[in-house]
Structure formats: C-alpha cells, structure tokens
Amino acid sequence: MSIAIDNLNAAMQRAAVIRPKVGGFPYLAESLRQAGVTRNIWSLPACQSLFLTSQGAVMTQGVPLISGTVDVPSFNRKALIRALRIDQAGESTFPEFLAASWSAGVVRYDVDFAARKVAYQGSNGEEYVEDYPAVELN
C-alpha cells in the first residue's frame, strides 16, 4: 500500500469512530479534509470513488449498483433532496443512499472539502449543489 492509501484508510477509520449516526457526513468530510483529501468524486452506478489527496490520487471500487446495459434515470432534484434528507437523518445506509441517488438520476457527485460543497450531477449536465456545515473534531 502507499502512503496515500494508508492516510485515507486512517482518516476513514477515525471518522467511523467519531461520526454520529444522524448528520454524520460533515464529520467524515472534516476527517478526510484534515488528512489532506481535497476532493472526492463518485461515479454512479459504478460506485467508483476517486479521492484526490495531498499524497496522491486513490481510487476505490465499490459494488456496482447495476450490471449490463440500462437506461439512465432522468435527473429528479426533488427525489435527490429526499434521498439526502433521509440519509442526513440517519435513516438509510450508505449503499441505500447511493441507490436512491442513482434512481434520482445522479451519475456523478463531487465533494469539495475546502469549499464544503457537494455537487450532484445528472447525465445531461443537470446539477444540484449543497453546502454542508463545518464541524470541529476532538
């Protein structure tokens, strides 16, 4: 493993310990930001996650949401916001959030840790951007 992977894994493990079930994403994001992660770009439905870090880029391959050839769902801002609020309330798992985002037409999302923004994008250039709050880690 590389220093970048070791550093990313340590930040993820730290976040898993400190993040609350409700509203936990900002804690994960801050743990990653403090570890030198500048951006995280997710590709759906492949569930590929690219982390851009001060030690180098790291790719994580999750379990894809689909297989074969499928139609891409239309971008549905209202359904995406509903999926976000369910996740923020601690009422879904991360895989459930990814599936709901895909169903809402999200093909990519980009987390900017310095700006504390997440941009969710559809296949035709549609976009929904949401800020997340700053938090202090102990």
TAMO-V159898 format. One record per residue. PHI is phi in degrees with one decimal (999 if undefined). D_CENTER is the distance of its C-alpha to the mean C-alpha in Angstrom with 2 decimals. Layout:
phi->{PHI | PHI}
d_center->{D_CENTER | D_CENTER}
This chain:
phi->{999 | -96.1 | -61.6 | -61.3 | -67.3 | -58.3 | -64.0 | -62.5 | -60.9 | -63.5 | -64.7 | -65.7 | -65.6 | -60.9 | -63.3 | -61.8 | -79.5 | -96.5 | -76.5 | -74.9 | -66.4 | -99.6 | 69.0 | -81.6 | -56.5 | -58.3 | -71.8 | -60.9 | -60.2 | -68.7 | -61.3 | -66.8 | -60.0 | -64.6 | -85.8 | 94.5 | -82.9 | -97.8 | -147.0 | -138.3 | -115.4 | -100.1 | -112.4 | -110.7 | -90.3 | -67.3 | 59.7 | -95.1 | -125.9 | -101.3 | -103.7 | -98.3 | -128.4 | -68.6 | -98.3 | 132.0 | -85.2 | -131.9 | -110.7 | -118.6 | -107.4 | -88.7 | -80.0 | -59.1 | -80.3 | -137.7 | -139.9 | 78.1 | -103.4 | -137.4 | -75.7 | -83.6 | -61.5 | -67.0 | -66.6 | -129.4 | -56.1 | -62.8 | -66.8 | -63.9 | -61.7 | -60.8 | -62.2 | -62.0 | -66.6 | -63.1 | -65.4 | -63.1 | -83.1 | 76.6 | -101.9 | -146.3 | -85.7 | -62.1 | -59.6 | -66.7 | -62.3 | -61.3 | -63.9 | -67.2 | -64.4 | -59.9 | -61.6 | -85.7 | 89.4 | -81.2 | -108.4 | -160.8 | -139.9 | -129.5 | -99.6 | -104.3 | -71.8 | -71.6 | -86.2 | 55.1 | -133.3 | -123.9 | -109.4 | -101.3 | -125.9 | -96.9 | -70.8 | -106.0 | 87.0 | -63.7 | -151.0 | -128.1 | -114.5 | -132.8 | -82.5 | -128.5 | -75.8 | -74.2 | -133.9 | -104.7 | -100.9 | -80.3}
d_center->{22.70 | 22.12 | 21.77 | 18.29 | 17.22 | 19.24 | 17.79 | 14.11 | 15.25 | 17.25 | 14.55 | 12.40 | 15.75 | 16.67 | 13.64 | 14.41 | 17.90 | 17.52 | 14.74 | 16.37 | 15.72 | 15.76 | 13.62 | 11.99 | 8.61 | 10.85 | 12.56 | 9.81 | 9.03 | 12.83 | 13.51 | 11.52 | 13.22 | 16.51 | 16.21 | 16.19 | 12.65 | 12.76 | 9.81 | 6.77 | 7.27 | 6.25 | 9.60 | 10.53 | 12.72 | 13.10 | 9.86 | 10.28 | 7.94 | 9.96 | 10.16 | 12.92 | 14.97 | 18.49 | 19.71 | 18.50 | 15.75 | 14.27 | 13.06 | 11.81 | 12.99 | 12.02 | 14.39 | 14.58 | 14.77 | 18.06 | 20.98 | 23.67 | 23.97 | 22.63 | 22.59 | 19.39 | 19.06 | 19.97 | 17.49 | 17.99 | 16.77 | 18.39 | 16.79 | 13.24 | 14.24 | 15.82 | 12.77 | 10.91 | 14.16 | 14.67 | 11.44 | 12.31 | 15.78 | 14.91 | 16.35 | 13.91 | 12.40 | 8.88 | 10.72 | 12.41 | 9.49 | 8.49 | 12.28 | 12.83 | 10.50 | 12.44 | 15.58 | 15.01 | 15.17 | 11.70 | 12.04 | 9.47 | 6.86 | 7.29 | 6.54 | 10.16 | 10.88 | 14.57 | 14.56 | 12.04 | 10.79 | 7.98 | 9.82 | 9.56 | 12.33 | 14.98 | 17.42 | 20.13 | 18.46 | 17.58 | 14.98 | 13.78 | 12.71 | 12.06 | 12.86 | 12.01 | 14.97 | 16.15 | 17.05 | 19.59 | 19.22 | 22.46}
